[in-house]
Amino acid sequence: MATVSIMISLSFIVFLQRVTKKPFLSMLGGFLIFYLTNPSLFSKTPLLIVQTVLDKSFFTLVPSVLMIYFLEELLNVSKDAHNLSISVRKLFKGSSKAAASFLPAVIGLLPVPSGAMFSAPIVAQISPDIDNLNKAAMNYWFRHTLEFFWPIYPAMYLLSSIISIPIGAVSMKLFPFFLISFVSGWIWFNGFSIPRVGRISFDDWKRMWPALMIVSIGVAILVFKMDGWLALLLASLIYGGFRRHFVKRALWASLKRFEIILVLLIIFLYKHAVTDFEIGLKMSQELVNFGGGAILLSTVMPAIVGMATGISSTAVGITVPLLLGIGELGHTILAYVFSVIGVLLSPVHLCLILPAEYFQVDFLLILKRILALILLIASISLLLHFI
């Protein structure tokens, strides 16, 4: 029943999004279906609300997303995004597709909240000759190719800790999936063309200085172990100081998107309902009883949890201990891959719904555009697992 309720609620989110085009209404309707089909939550509603509103991650994610919106608006109103796009296109010899492929991947090196939203306005500027659907799909896909192996993502640290294998060794086991995802994505969107990098002038390099701000956020997080929200705050203050004449316009434009706070609240309610009240464990037991054993626990289970929460570390945290409990250490890498796949398919994944709204395209069309790539990764991961 737990598995069915999650799948029904996710399907309802997709349906409502197609009908209303409003992420808040879609999330609210999907969560209500999930809530009503899990009566065990009724008596625990006050605790669910308390755990959600007291979640430190929620309180840091909200300002982080708002600051990303602020930086995005400031880049646009100051024309820095436009100037940056001109220089980046020159660097890639005028190839919009090459620039729109590499730039999100570079930003994917940084574990910032809703990173695909961070790269969206820059991708929009550097690729004026690409339609919005392909911009959104390329931004989404290449932003997440690094998550298959880059050893700074929380889910990978969690996997390494649970299975007691050094994170470097885990990263190397997963490296082929990054390579496959990037190369297949390149061919899917760009054909078999080879990217070419050209020389640009010193003035062009100067116009790319906002990219330094993006890199500085990653340096603050990785090198100085700074929290993501604090790194974004410092970047906002410093960049806002350089562009103080545009701050009011950018701030007002970002605050008008306050509805995102309600969307985040519902997503966190969903997350805590799945992870804190044994619904994830019930789902795993249902899959075991179904007869699939380890292969279902390492594929279907992480994919569903990833889709339900939009958070890969949650899918890993629920699935991997269960696999170890039945003596299936060898399935844990497969579980990680399918956790990422589930998140990529999730209708509650911020990196999907926020850029979809920004590019004004249906998020289902984005998923349809990258579905072949996801199926390829899933198929190759299963093939490598059984070889």
Buried (B, 14 or more C-beta within 10 A) or exposed (E): EBBEBBBBBBEBBBEBBEEEBBBBBBBBBBBEBBBEBBEEBEEBEEEBEEBBEEBEEBEBBBBBBBBBBBBBBBBBBBEBBBBBBBBBBBBBBEBBBBBBBBBBBBBBBBBBBBBBBBBBBBBBBBBEEBEBBBBBBBBBBBBBBBBBBBBBBBBBBBBBEBBEBEBEEBBEBBEBBBEBBBEBBBEBBBEEEEBEEEEBEEEBEEBBBBBEBBBBBBEBBBEEEBEBBBBBBBBBEEBBEBBEEBBEBBBEBBEEBEEBBBBBBBBBBBBBBBBBBEBBBBBBBBBBEEEBEBBBBBBBBBBBBBBBBBBBBBBBBBBBBBBBEEEBEEBBBBBBBBBBBBBBBBBBBBBBBBBBBBBEBBBBEBBEBBEEBBEBBBEBBBEBBEE
